[in-house]
Structure formats: C-alpha cells, structure tokens
C-alpha cells in the first residue's frame, strides 16, 4: 500500500483508553466480491451514463493489526465464509 514509506509517521502519540460510548454497538466487517457464477451487466443510457449490475458475494473478514517496531504498522486479513448473496446496481455520471 505504501512501499516507499511516505505515509509513515515519525512519532506516534501513545494510545489512550476511553470509555466505550455505546457498549451494545458492534461493527461487522465484510468483503464484497463479484459472484463468478453470474455475469456482470453493463449498459449505457442516452446521456452516456454507464450502469452496471452484478451479483455479489459478501464474506465475513477479520482484520488484525499491530505495530511492527521501526517498520510501522502491519495487518493481516482472514477471509471467512460467504454469509450473503446480493445484487448491486451502480451508475456513473
């Protein structure tokens, strides 16, 4: 993502603990990918706008990260099973 290390901070302030504002709130991370079993449909309207529709597979993901000493941050993403299939519609102007 940043092979030349241009985004690396010189110093990082220590993390501070703070109370969780909503302990009943959770975040679910998903990865969307085009379903290879179905075709992507691309159309162009009279105004030149391009629309595409695709079936997507949503997979659960677990993202872990830590500070790797002088090398900076590192992360690892574990991709889980498909938990949903959905149809998406995108239009570009």
N, C-alpha and C positions, 0 to 999 in steps of 0.2 A: 504494500500500500504506500509506503514512504521509503523506497530503497536508498535514497540519498540522505535520510535522516534529517530532512529540512524541517519537519514538524516536531522534532524532539525538543522538549523543554530543557532549559539549562538547570533550573531548580524547580522542585515541586513542593508546595506547602504540605505539611502533614495533614492527613485526613482528620476531620473532627467528627465525633459522634454527635448525633442529634436525634431527638425522639421521632419515631415514625408518626407522621401526621394522620395516617389512616391505616391502622394495622390490619384492617379487613380487605385492603386493596392488594391485588396481585397483578403481575404482568405475565402474559403468555407470549412467548416468542415463537413465531412460525416462519418458515421458509416457503416461498411460493415458487413453483416451477411449472412450466407448461407441460400438460399431460401429453406424453409422446404417443398415446393411443388415439388422439384426436387431432384433426387438422386445425391450424390457425386460419381464420377467415379475415382477409384484408380487402377493404373496399375504399373507393374514393368518391365523394359526392360531387355535385356540380360546382361547389365553391372551392374544390381542391382539398378539402379536409380529408384526412385519412383516418379510417376507423378500423380497428382490429378487434376481433373477439377470439377468445381462447378458453379452453377448459384448463383449469389449474389444479394442481395437487398441493395441498398445504401439509407441511411436515412440522412436527414439534422440533425445536432446536434448544440445546443447552449451551450457553456461551459462558466460558470461564476465562478469567484473565488474571494476570499478576504482574508485578514489577520485576523485571529481569535485570536487576543491578544497573550497571552503566549502559547496558544495551537498550534500556527503556521498557515500555510495556510489551507484553506478548499476550496472545489469546489463542484459545482452542475452541472450536465449534464442533459439537457432536450432533449429528443429524439423526433424528428419530423417525418413527414410522409415519406414514400418511394418516392424517386424522380427519381430513375433509377434502371433498372434491367440489369445485365451484366454477362458475362461468364468469369471466371478466370481460368488460366492454371498455375500450379506451378510444378516445378521439383526440387527434391533434389538430390544432388550428393553424 
